[in-house]
C-alpha cells in the first residue's frame, strides 16, 4: 500500500475513533445529569460507532492485502 493510501486508511480509522470518543463523552454527560433515556440512546450510538470502527478496519485490511499484492 502506498504511503498516501496508508495515510487515508489511518485518517479514516482516526475519524471513526474520534466519533466513538465523542459518543462516549455524551453518554457520560447524560448519565452525569441523570437523563437515563438519552444515556441509553447514546449507548446505542456507541455500539454503532464500534461497528463502524470494525468496518473501517476490515476495509483497510482488505485494501492493504489488495495493494500489497498478497491476494493476487
C-alpha positions in Angstrom: 0.0 0.0 0.0 1.4 3.4 -0.9 2.1 6.0 1.8 -0.8 8.2 0.7 -3.3 5.2 0.8 -1.9 4.3 4.2 -2.5 7.9 5.4 -6.0 7.8 4.1 -6.6 4.5 5.9 -5.2 5.9 9.1 -7.3 9.1 8.8 -10.5 7.0 8.3 -9.7 4.9 11.4 -8.9 8.0 13.4 -12.2 9.7 12.4 -14.1 6.6 13.5 -12.2 6.5 16.8 -12.9 10.2 17.3 -16.6 9.7 16.7 -16.6 6.9 19.3 -14.9 9.2 21.8 -17.5 11.9 21.2 -20.3 9.4 21.7 -18.8 8.1 24.9 -18.4 11.6 26.3 -22.0 12.4 25.5 -23.2 9.2 27.2 -21.2 10.1 30.3 -22.6 13.6 30.3 -26.2 12.3 30.0 -25.5 9.9 32.8 -24.0 12.6 34.9 -27.1 14.8 34.7 -29.3 11.8 35.3 -31.0 11.6 31.9 -31.3 7.9 31.6 -33.4 8.0 28.4 -30.8 10.0 26.5 -27.9 8.0 28.1 -29.5 4.7 26.8 -29.9 6.2 23.3 -26.3 7.3 23.4 -25.2 3.8 24.4 -26.8 2.6 21.2 -24.8 5.2 19.3 -21.7 3.9 21.0 -22.4 0.4 19.7 -23.0 1.8 16.2 -19.6 3.7 16.4 -17.9 0.5 17.4 -19.4 -1.3 14.4 -18.1 1.5 12.1 -14.6 1.1 13.5 -14.8 -2.7 12.7 -15.9 -1.9 9.2 -13.2 0.6 8.6 -10.5 -1.7 10.0 -11.8 -4.6 7.8 -11.8 -2.4 4.7 -8.4 -1.1 5.5 -7.1 -4.6 5.8 -8.7 -5.7 2.6 -7.2 -2.7 0.8 -3.8 -3.4 2.3 -3.9 -7.0 1.0 -5.0 -5.9 -2.4 -2.3 -3.2 -2.7 0.4 -5.3 -1.3 -0.4 -8.0 -3.9 -0.8 -10.7 -1.3 -4.2 -11.6 -2.7 -3.2 -11.9 -6.4 
